[in-house]
Amino acid sequence: MDYINHLQNLYRRLPEDSRLKPRHISAYLALVHLWEINRFHNPIPLEREKTMELAKIGSVSTYLKTLKELNEYGYILYNPSKSRLNGTRVTIPGFEASNETIAVPTVDKAFNADNASGQESNTYFELGKRVHQAKNKTIHLTPQL
């Protein structure tokens, strides 16, 4: 996804979303900056201290609450981890200027109707230029055209 278009679509979307507070916007812009540093590859590995400093958030509880809410609102896909080896990761999905969203259901152990053998099938969706496998949750994304 084009970085400039992503930010322009974000700025168009912000006035329409009354749930967002300055901490959400600050955290999201910090995450987009880290995404840029990561050359727009998803997911982004997070270092809590660095991300909090970039977002100008001083409290760990506020930081964690903000990430959880951004995930709930569909702005990010937040994958927390207590492991120091794997670490917390965030995916920045693309979105269009419209506020229309689609639900992408996860099919962890669903069966394909065309698959007579009953073998497991998976649901895939596109995030920017990379394809990720959805697992164990419904993700609300705005469709990219």
N, C-alpha and C positions, 0 to 999 in steps of 0.2 A: 504494500500500500504506500502511496505517496505521502511522505511525512507532512508536507504543507497542507495537502487536502485533508489529512487526518485531523490536524489542528483546526483548520477552518470549519470542518464539520463539528468538532467538539465545541467551538465557540458559538456555532449556530444552535447547538443542542442545549447549552448551559441555561439560557433564559427560560427554556421550556420545562426544566426539571427543578421543581421547588424543593425536592428532598436534599439537594446539594448545599453544603455549607462551605465556607472558605477552606476548611481543612481538607475536604474532599477534593477540591480543585487543586490545591497545593500538592497534595499527595499524588493525584493523577498526573499532574505536570512533571513531578519528580520521577514518576514511573516511566512516563514517555521519554524523558531525558535518558534514563537508564536503558530503555529500549533502543534509543538511538545509539548510545555507546556500545550496546550489544549488537550493533549493525542490523537492527530490526529482526533479529532471530528470537522466536518464542520457544520456550518460556524464558523469562529473565530470572537469573538467580539474584536473590536479594540479600543484602547485608543490612540488618536493622538499623545500626547506628548511622551508616552512610545515607540510607533512604530517609531516616528521620531528620537528619541534618539538611538534606536537600529540600525536604518538604516543610522545614521550619516547624516541626512538631516536637515538643519537648517531653511528652509523656508517652511511655510505652503502651499504656492502656488505651490512650487516645489513638495512637498509631494503629494498634491491632483492630480497634473498633472501626476505624476509618477504612482499613483494607477489607474487613468483612462486609461493611456496608457497600463499598464500591463493587465488590463481588455480587452482593445481593441485587444491586441496581443494574447489573449487566455491563459495567464499564471495564471490569477486569475479570479474569479467571484466577482466583486465589487458591494456591495449593500450599497450605502451611505445613511445616515439618519441624519436629522436635529434634531431628537428627542433625548433628553438626556436619556429617559427611554429605548428606543429600541437600540439606538446606531448604528454605522456603523459596518457592518459585511463583511467578506471576506471568500470565499470558495477557497480552493486550490484543483483544479482538478488534477487527475493523468495524466501522459502522458508517452508514450513509447519513445524510443530513435529515432524512425523515425520522419521525419518531415511531414508525411502524416496526414491530419486532416479530420475529418468528421463534418458535420453540423448536429446538433440536433435541428430540428424545434420545435417550441413551438406550442402547440395546445390548446389555451385557450378556444375557443368556437367551436372547430372543431367537426365534427360528424364522428363517426366510421361507415364505410361502412356496417359492419355487424349488426349495431344497428338500427333496423327498427323504434324504438320508437323515434329516433331523440335526445336521451339523450346525454348530453355532455360527451366527453371522454378526457382523459389527457395523455400527453406523459411523460414517466419516463425514466431516464437514470442513470447509476451507476457512482458514483464518489468514487473511492476507495472502501470501504466496505459499504458505506451508499448510500441509494437511495433518490434522491431529485426530486421534481416536478419542471419541467421547466415552466416558465411563461413569456409571453410577449416579448421574444427575441430569436434570434438564437444564440446558443452557439457553438463555434468551439473548439472541443476537439480532441486530438489524441487518437485513439482507444486503449484500453487495451486488451491484449490477454491473 
